[in-house]
Amino acid sequence: MPLSEQEQRLLDEMERHLMNKDADVVSAPRDGQTLSYRNIVYGTVLVLVGLGGLIVGVSSGLIVVGVLAFVAMVGGVVLAATPARRSAGATDAAHAGRTPTAGAKKQTGPSSSFMDRMNDRWDKRQGER
């Protein structure tokens, strides 16, 4: 079933809002941390070596080899999922181009977007509870 013109306009406005506002949140670094491709590669190699060791340990009946291989696999997963810290200068440079939004005043008039008005209504309802 096709959308009505009003629904299509609303959907287009919501998409624009998400692309403009929420794309910043998704692409923002987490406290200067980002995944390192080097850590992912080394972690993957360690998991594969651990898997091979686990198979060798189980097939030969050496429990110690199997346990060490399992520990190597867990270490590989942890290494791959560990974010690499960037230097303080790189973090400051990444945040330098951003405009502060904490002190920005919200628009509540007819020129504000649909999502801003909905957020204001949600905040107002949450304040009443």
Legacy VTK file of the C-alpha trace (Angstrom):
# vtk DataFile Version 3.0
C-alpha trace
ASCII
DATASET POLYDATA
POINTS 129 float
0.000 0.000 0.000
1.538 3.359 -1.007
2.036 6.145 1.530
-0.105 9.257 1.439
1.540 12.577 0.594
1.573 13.655 4.242
3.120 10.366 5.367
5.733 10.590 2.625
6.628 14.161 3.651
6.893 13.080 7.297
9.117 10.152 6.358
11.355 12.379 4.222
11.659 14.905 7.055
12.529 12.206 9.577
15.164 10.782 7.236
16.705 14.226 6.722
16.746 14.806 10.465
18.442 11.461 11.116
21.051 12.084 8.459
21.802 15.614 9.727
21.623 15.164 13.493
22.088 11.513 14.420
24.857 10.710 11.952
27.146 12.722 14.258
26.376 10.381 17.145
26.997 7.219 15.151
30.304 8.377 13.704
31.542 10.095 16.881
34.563 8.467 18.510
33.933 6.936 21.910
36.213 8.833 24.328
39.067 8.795 21.822
38.693 5.062 21.221
38.279 3.398 17.868
38.760 -0.170 16.712
42.197 -0.919 15.348
42.520 -3.019 12.198
45.843 -4.285 13.491
44.190 -5.581 16.683
41.409 -7.193 14.655
43.898 -8.997 12.379
46.101 -10.159 15.263
43.050 -11.247 17.247
41.674 -13.209 14.297
45.001 -14.960 13.759
45.184 -15.806 17.463
41.651 -17.242 17.392
42.501 -19.410 14.362
45.721 -20.647 15.983
43.774 -21.388 19.165
41.148 -23.271 17.190
43.840 -25.386 15.568
45.423 -26.020 18.953
42.053 -26.973 20.394
41.511 -29.529 17.637
45.017 -30.944 18.173
44.504 -31.064 21.939
41.161 -32.850 21.703
42.298 -35.333 19.044
45.500 -36.224 20.909
43.820 -36.370 24.303
46.076 -33.702 25.835
43.726 -31.637 27.957
46.406 -29.077 28.799
46.920 -28.255 25.095
43.139 -27.883 24.636
42.820 -25.582 27.639
45.748 -23.406 26.517
44.293 -23.236 23.016
40.932 -22.166 24.430
42.630 -19.455 26.482
44.418 -18.312 23.303
41.060 -18.132 21.497
39.512 -16.022 24.270
42.585 -13.776 24.232
42.225 -13.348 20.467
38.604 -12.283 20.794
39.483 -9.822 23.551
42.375 -8.439 21.486
40.169 -8.008 18.411
37.444 -6.232 20.403
39.823 -3.946 22.311
39.705 -0.381 20.997
42.984 1.382 20.345
43.574 4.621 22.204
44.345 7.649 20.095
46.642 10.395 21.233
45.136 13.410 23.016
46.030 15.679 20.094
44.083 13.532 17.639
41.071 13.503 19.950
41.147 17.272 20.377
41.473 17.766 16.621
38.481 15.502 15.996
36.314 17.531 18.373
37.586 20.943 17.225
35.284 21.115 14.192
32.123 20.433 16.171
29.755 23.102 17.317
28.632 22.930 20.943
25.038 21.812 21.244
24.717 21.615 25.031
24.043 25.322 25.456
22.106 25.732 22.236
18.548 26.957 22.566
15.854 24.711 21.125
13.514 26.027 18.499
9.880 25.569 19.421
8.154 27.706 16.804
6.771 26.703 13.417
10.287 26.807 11.926
11.443 23.907 14.130
11.465 20.454 12.610
8.946 17.751 13.336
11.475 15.694 15.297
12.434 18.678 17.481
8.797 19.241 18.347
8.311 15.537 19.117
11.425 15.538 21.331
10.130 18.597 23.189
6.786 16.878 23.764
8.541 13.718 24.985
10.727 15.721 27.393
7.652 17.544 28.676
5.828 14.246 29.309
8.834 12.740 31.065
9.014 15.815 33.313
5.385 15.363 34.374
5.985 11.842 35.665
LINES 1 130
129 0 1 2 3 4 5 6 7 8 9 10 11 12 13 14 15 16 17 18 19 20 21 22 23 24 25 26 27 28 29 30 31 32 33 34 35 36 37 38 39 40 41 42 43 44 45 46 47 48 49 50 51 52 53 54 55 56 57 58 59 60 61 62 63 64 65 66 67 68 69 70 71 72 73 74 75 76 77 78 79 80 81 82 83 84 85 86 87 88 89 90 91 92 93 94 95 96 97 98 99 100 101 102 103 104 105 106 107 108 109 110 111 112 113 114 115 116 117 118 119 120 121 122 123 124 125 126 127 128
